[in-house]
Amino acid sequence: MFKEFKKFILRGSVVDLAVGIVIGASFTGIVNALVKDMITPFVAIFYHDKQFANAHFTIGGSQFMYGDLINNVITFIIIAAVVFFVVVQPINKLSEMAFRGRSTDEEGTKKCPYCLGKIPKEATKCMFCTSPIKEAD
């Protein structure tokens, strides 16, 4: 059981995920500072108040902090845009370039039934997902 756990932990995707989470958390801090220290003061110029993040309205004694909500929406949009343009689009382009011109019906290959990766017909284990491959009927 320990060997399986060690194999799982050392698998590339788990390490990549951990690195992505750490970098994402750090990046979120930077974007939060950008919104709080640069964008919010700029918005406050037009809002005519010192702290836009504290902007609120009151109904029945309850305060609704719409300034803080708008700051968080701006932060989310910036992070989503950066992830899309810096991570998703380049990976999509690289994948497209890697698989361009390749036929899925190449002689001597078959698709893995688990990850759909292209593997040699004689393979008994997928080189991409490491799943055991049963012999064709």
GINORVEN-V906542 format. One record per residue. N is the residue number from 1. PSI is psi in radians with two decimals (999 if undefined). D_CENTER is the distance of its C-alpha to the mean C-alpha in whole Angstrom. Layout:
N,PSI,D_CENTER
N,PSI,D_CENTER
//
This chain:
1,-0.68,30
2,-0.65,29
3,-0.70,29
4,-0.75,26
5,-0.77,24
6,-0.74,25
7,-0.72,24
8,-0.81,21
9,-0.68,20
10,-0.04,20
11,2.45,18
12,-0.69,16
13,-0.57,13
14,-0.77,14
15,-0.76,14
16,-0.73,11
17,-0.76,9
18,-0.77,12
19,-0.74,12
20,-0.69,8
21,-0.76,9
22,-0.80,12
23,-0.69,11
24,-0.71,9
25,-0.72,12
26,-0.75,14
27,-0.65,12
28,-0.71,13
29,-0.71,16
30,-0.79,17
31,-0.69,16
32,-0.75,18
33,-0.71,21
34,-0.83,21
35,-0.81,21
36,-0.72,23
37,-0.34,25
38,-0.88,25
39,-0.80,24
40,-0.77,26
41,-0.58,29
42,-0.74,29
43,-0.62,29
44,-0.44,32
45,-0.75,34
46,-0.38,34
47,-0.33,34
48,0.70,37
49,2.66,36
50,-0.74,35
51,1.69,32
52,-0.57,30
53,-0.42,27
54,0.06,31
55,2.36,32
56,2.90,33
57,2.73,35
58,2.30,37
59,2.12,38
60,0.60,41
61,-0.09,40
62,2.34,36
63,2.33,34
64,1.93,31
65,1.37,29
66,-0.43,28
67,-0.78,27
68,-0.69,25
69,-0.79,23
70,-0.69,23
71,-0.75,21
72,-0.60,18
73,-0.74,18
74,-0.77,18
75,-0.80,16
76,-0.78,13
77,-0.73,14
78,-0.81,14
79,-0.77,10
80,-0.72,9
81,-0.77,11
82,-0.78,10
83,-0.74,7
84,-0.86,8
85,-0.47,11
86,-0.46,10
87,-1.03,8
88,-0.92,8
89,-0.80,11
90,-0.68,13
91,-0.71,11
92,-0.73,13
93,-0.75,16
94,-0.72,16
95,-0.73,16
96,-0.75,19
97,-0.65,21
98,-0.64,21
99,0.01,22
100,2.35,24
101,0.03,28
102,2.30,27
103,2.46,29
104,-0.24,28
105,0.71,31
106,2.56,32
107,2.35,35
108,0.20,35
109,2.84,32
110,2.90,30
111,2.45,27
112,2.27,25
113,-0.21,26
114,-0.87,23
115,-0.07,20
116,0.33,22
117,2.69,22
118,2.11,25
119,2.81,28
120,2.59,31
121,-0.58,34
122,-0.10,35
123,2.46,32
124,-0.13,32
125,2.39,29
126,2.31,26
127,-0.18,24
128,-0.89,21
129,-0.05,20
130,0.37,24
131,2.48,25
132,2.43,29
133,2.18,30
134,2.63,33
135,2.50,36
136,2.55,36
137,999,39
//
